[in-house]
Amino acid sequence: MIAFLGRQAGIPFQAFVVPTLFCADILIMEKETNICVHDAIDEFIDYLGSVKGLSKNTVTSYKNDLLQFMSMEQIGAQAQIKSVTAENIRSCIGVLSKQKKAASSINRFLSAVRSLFAYCRRYGLIDKNVCEEVKSVKIPKRLPRFMTGGEVDELCAAPEKREILWGKRDKALFEVFYSSGCRVSEIAGLLVSDISGDFSSAIVTGKGSKDRIVYFEEDARLALKEYFDDREKRFGNIPEEHVFLNQKGTALSVRGISYILTRYSGVEGTNHHVSPHAFRHTFATAMLMNGADVRVVQEMLGHSSISTTQRYTHINTETLIAMYNKAHPHGSDRR
C-alpha cells in the first residue's frame, strides 16, 4: 500500500491509500484519457524539453515529424490518441514511401511516433502501445561519404586560391571541421569563450546538450588566429560571441555554413561537391585508419553508441580490399 496526497470524496488534499498493485505505471494521479492527438503531442513536446532536457534542435526534429503525423489523413489532430491503430500508422508509412521519402527519414518519423506512444502508455493516456506492432523500414547499407587526403587539402586551400566569399573565415571553418570532427550544428553554436587561449581545443555542446572537448591541430590553430585578426579588422571589438560570423557580423547559421561549402565544392571551387557531414566522416575514417582506438574516436565524435562509430571500420575494410584489388597481381582490377 502507498499513501498519496490528493482529492477523495470531495475533500481536497487528504491522504488516501491505493494498493501497491497499481503503482507500476500509475505513480502519477489519474489523468484524462480522452485526449486528442494534438494535445498529446503538445504535452509530449513539453516533456522532451522540460523534463528530458533534450536540445532545441532535437525537440524541433521530434515536433516536425509529429506534426506531419498529426496532419495525415489517416490520423487527424482531433482524433483521440487511444483510437489510433497500428494499421493507421502503417498507412502513414505507406504514404511517405509513395512520396519517395528515404528509408532513414521514414524510420526517423516512426521513431518520433513510437516515442510519443511510449510516453502516452507510460502516463496512462492509452491502454496499449500499438507502435509495438509496427516494424521499421529496412535501410540499405550505405557507407558514409568521406574525402581522400588530397580532396581535403584541395578544399582547405580553396579559400586562399579563389576569391569566392570570405577567405580567412572559410579556411578556418574548413580546417576546424576537419581537425575536430564536429557536427555542423556544433560549429555554428561554437562561442569565442569555448575556445582555449592557445586555440588548441574547444568545448562543444553536442546532442542531448552533452559537452565534450575537441582538439585543433596546427593548421586549424593558425587558420583560427588569422581569421580572428581579420574579423577584428572588419568589425572591431563587437559583442557577438559566436566564433564564425557572416558578412554582416552576426552569427553564421547552419544553412549559411552549408551554403559556403556548396560554393567552394561546386564549379567555382573544387567541383567535387561534399556536405558538411563529409568532414566528420573523413575525420573518423582518418583517425581509425591511422590506428586510433574505436572507443577514443567514439568519445571524440560524441557518439552515444559505439555501433555508430563502428560504421567507419567497414570503410577501412572496403578501402583495404580496393587497394588489394588494384595493387596485387591477382587482384580483380588487374584481370
N, C-alpha and C positions, 0 to 999 in steps of 0.2 A: 504494500500500500504506500502511496506517495501523497503528501499533502500539497495543495496548491492554494494560492490566494486568488479568488475570483468571485463571480456572481453565482448565487444559488438561491432559489426560491425568492427572488426579488430583493434580496439583501446584498448590498454592494460590498465587495471586498471582504467576504467572510472566508475563513479557511474551510476547505472541504477536502474529502479524500476520494481518490479514484484507485481502482485496482491496478497493481503493477503490470498486469497482463496487457493493459492498454498503453503502456509507456514506450513501446518500441518506436513507434512513429508519431505518437501524439504527446510529445513533451511540450508542445505549444497548445494554446487553447483552441477549442473547436472553431473552425473558420467556415465562412460561407462557401459552399461547394458549387453553387450555381454561378460560376464566374465565367465570363466570356473570354474568348481568345485574346482580344485586345487588352483587357485588364490583366490577364495572366502574364502577357508579355511585358507590360509596363512594370508589374511587380517584380518579375524576374530580372529585368534590366537594372532596376534599382538595387536589387540584391547583389548583382555582379559587381557593381561599382562600390556600394557602401559596405557590404559585408565581406565579399570575397576579395575586394581590393584590387580588381583587375585594372590594367591600364586603360586609358581613354580610348586608344586605338582598338584594343581587344573588345571593349564593350561596344564600340561603334560597329565593329565587324559582326558581332552577335546580333545587334539591333537591326542592321541592314538585312541579314538573312531571315530574321524572324518577321520583319515587316513584309518581306516578299512572301513568306509562308502564309501570313495572315491575309494578304491580298489575293491569294489564289482562289479560283472559283470553287475548288474542292473544299476550302476551309471557311473563310469569311470571318470578318472581325467580330461580329456579334454572336457567332455560334458559341455554344457552351464548350469549354475546353474538354469536358468529360465526354462530349458527344463525338469527338474526332476519333476516327478508326484507323487501324493500320492500313487499310485499303485506301483511305483518303491520302495518307502520307505517300504510299506507293504511287498513287496517281500524280502527286506533286512531282515526284522524281521523274515520272514519265514525261511530264510537261517540260521539265528542264532538259531532259535528254533530247526531246524533239527540237528544242531551241539550240541544240548543238553545244550545250554547256560542257566544259571539260569534266571528266570524272572526278578530278580533285575538287573542283568547285561544287559539284553536286554533293560530294561527301562532306565538305565543309558546311554546306547548307543543312545536311542531315545531322551533322554533329550538333549544330545550334539547336535544332528541333529536339534532338534527344536530350540535350541539357535542360531545355525548357520542361519537357515531360518528366524528367527525373526530379526536377525541383517541385513540380506540381504533385507528384506522387509522394515525395518526402513530406510535404506540408499539407497533405490531405485534401488537395483540390481535385484529385482524381482517384478512383479506386484501383485502376490498373494502368501500367505504363505500356501503351500499345506500341511504342517505338522498339520494344524488345523483340517484336515480331518482324521488324523491317531490317533487311540486310543492306550493307554498304555496297556501293558500286565498285566493281573490280577496276583497279587502276593499272594500266600497262606500265611495266617497269621502264623508267627513263632515267638515265644517269644525268646528274646536274651538268649544265654547260659551264665549262671553265676555259680560261685563256692559257695559251702557252707563255713561256717566259718572254719570247720575242714579241708577242702581241701586247703583253703588259708594258714592256719597255716602250713600244711604239706609242701606245695610248698615253702613257705618263709623260712622254716627250712632246706630244702633240700641242699642248697649250703654249709651249715655248716656240714651236716652229710655225704655228698658224695663228694669226690674229682673228680668233673667232668670237670670243666673249671676254672674259677677264682672266688673262693668262696665269697670273700668280695665284689667284684663288683656285682656279681649276686644276692646276698642277698639284697644289696642296691637297685639294679634295681627292684626287685620284690616288695620290701617294698614301694618304690616311686610310682610304678604303682598302688598299692592297696590304698595307702594313698591319692593320688592326683586325680585318675580317668582320667589321661591323655591319649591321643591317643599315639600310638607308634611313630608316626612322631614327636610329640611334645617332647617326651622323647629323641629321637635321636637328636633333634635340641637344647636341653637344654644346656646352657652355664654356666660356673662357675660364671660369673658375674650376671646371672639371679637369683641365689640363695641368700637368705638373710644371713647375717653374722652368725646368730644362727641356720641356717638350718631349720627354722620353716616354710618357704614359698618360693615360686619362681614365677617369671613371665614367662609364656609360651606364645608362638605365635601359635594360632590355625588357623582354616580355615578362609580364607579371610584376612589373616595377622592381625587378631584381637588378641590383648594381653589380658590376664586375670591372676589373681592371684590364685595359688593353694597352698594348705597347707599340711604340713607333720606332722604326729603325732610322738610320742616319739620313737617308733620302727624304723620309717623311718629316723628320725634325727640321732639316734645312728648309724644306719647302714651306713648312708652317711659319718659321721665323721670317722668311722673305714675304710671305703673304701678310702677316701681321704688320710688318713695316709698311707695305703698300696700302693696306687697309687704313692705317693711321694717316698716311699722306692724303688719302681720298676723303676720309670722313672726320679726321681729327679724333679727339677723345670722346666718342659717342657713348651713350649709356647702354647700347644694345649688347646684351650678354651672350648671345649666340655666336658661335665661332664663325660659321660660314654665312655670309651676307649676300644679298642680291645687289644689283647695281644702284638701288635706292637707299642702301644702308640698313635695310631691315632683314629679319631672319629669312634664310633661304629655306623654302619648303621642300617636302619630299618630291612633289611634282616638278619643282624647279631643278632639283638635282638630276632627276630623270631626263629633263629637257637638255641640260648641259651635256650629259653623257651621250644622248642621242645625236647632238650636234657634232661632238668630237669623234664618235664612232661611225658617223654617216659619211656621205660622199664628200663633205667638206674636210673630213679628217682622215681616219684610217680606213674607212669603207669596210669595216668589219663590225657590224652592229652587235653591241652587248648591252645587257641590262645592269643596273647597279648591283643586283644579286650575284652577277657573274664574278665580281671581285671577291665576294665572300666564298664562293665555290673555289675560286682559284687559290685563295689564301689557305683553305682547308686542305686542298689537294697538294699544294706545295709543302705544307707542314708535314703531312703524312708521308709523302714521297721522300722527304729528307730525314725520315727516322723519328719524328715526334710520336710520342705515345698517344693513342686514340683518346684516352681519358683527359690528357692535357689539352688536346685540341677541342674536346667537348667543353671543357671549362672556358677556354678562350673564346669559343663561339657563343657561349651562353645557352647551349642545348640542355633542356631538362632531361631528355632521354638519350642514352648513348647510341641507340639504334639509329637515330637521325644522323649522328656523326659517322656511323659505320657505312653510310651510303658511299662515302668518299674512298673507302678501302676497295670498293668494287671498281672505281675509276683506276686505281693503281693496278689492279689485276688486268683489266682490259688494256691499259696502256702497255703493260709488260708483254701481253700476248701480241699486240700490234707491233711492238718493237721486234719481238722474236720473229714474227712472220715476215717482216721487212728485211731483217738482217741475216737470219740463219739460212744457210744454203738449201735446207729442205723446207723452209717456211712457205706458206701458201702463196705469198706475194711474189715468190721467185719461181713458181712452177709455170 
